[in-house]
Amino acid sequence: MLKIGLTYLFIINLLGFFIMLMDKQRAIHREWRIPEKTLLGISVFGGAIGMLFGMSCFRHKTKHKKFTIGVPFILLMQIFLIILYFKAY
């Protein structure tokens, strides 16, 4: 079960990283953008680390408080919930 969970986290964070790259490229070329709900949704479902790395590497969404505060907050909440889960078992 742990192996499946780690594989999921690896894939969702890789997706989060590359989706930030895609959105940045689309912003540069003034093309259709990925909705903010989708970007934040990836963070909520476990991709917060990848999103943070993507924000940092591509300097994307770094002026939006929704992302500079929201994504780290989501990550902290996920870490907190993981700690609570493992303390219970």
N, C-alpha and C positions, 0 to 999 in steps of 0.2 A: 504494500500500500504506500509506503514511504517513497519507493522508487517511482511510482506513478505520479505522486504529488510533486516530486522534484522535477520530473520530466515535464509536467504541466507548467510549473513555474518557469522553467527554462524557456519553453516555447512561447508562453504568453509575454514574457519579458523581451524576448527576441522580436516578437511581433510589435510590441510597444516601441521598441527602439527604431525599427524600420518604418513604422507608420509615421513617426515623427519626421523621419527623413523624407518620406513621400509627401507629407503635408508641407514641409518646408520647400521642396522642389516645386510643388504646385503653387505655393504662394509667390515664389520668385517668377514663375512663368504666367502668373495671373490666370490660373486655371481653376476648375472646380475644386473646392477644398473639402477636407474631411471634417464633418461636423464636430464641434467641441464635445457634444454628448458622447460621441463615439470614442474620442480620445480619453475622456475622463472615465468612460465605461471600461476601457481596457485597464486603466489603473485600478479601478474598483475590483475587477476580477483577477487581480494578482500581478498586473504588469507595471506597477508603480516604479520599480527599480529601472526597468527598461525605458520607461517614459522619462524619468529623471536624467538618465544618461543621454537619451536622445535630445532632451531640452538643452543640456549642457554642451554636447558635441556640436549640435547644429545651430545653437543660439536661436532656438525656436520657442515661441510662447513664453519667453523669459520676462516679458513686460506685463504679462497678464496675471493679476493676483490670484485668479481662479486656478491657475496652474502652479505659480511659484509658492503658493501657500497650500492649495488644495491637494496636489499630488504628494508632497511630503507628509501632509496630515494623513492622507489615505494610507501611505506606507507605514507610518507610526501606529495607526489603528490596527493594521494587519499584523504587525509585529506583536503588538499587545495581545491580540486575539490568539495568535499562535502560542505565545507564552502561557496564556490562560489555559489553552487546550492541553498543552503538554504537562502543565502542573496538575491538571485534573486526572491525568492518567499516569 
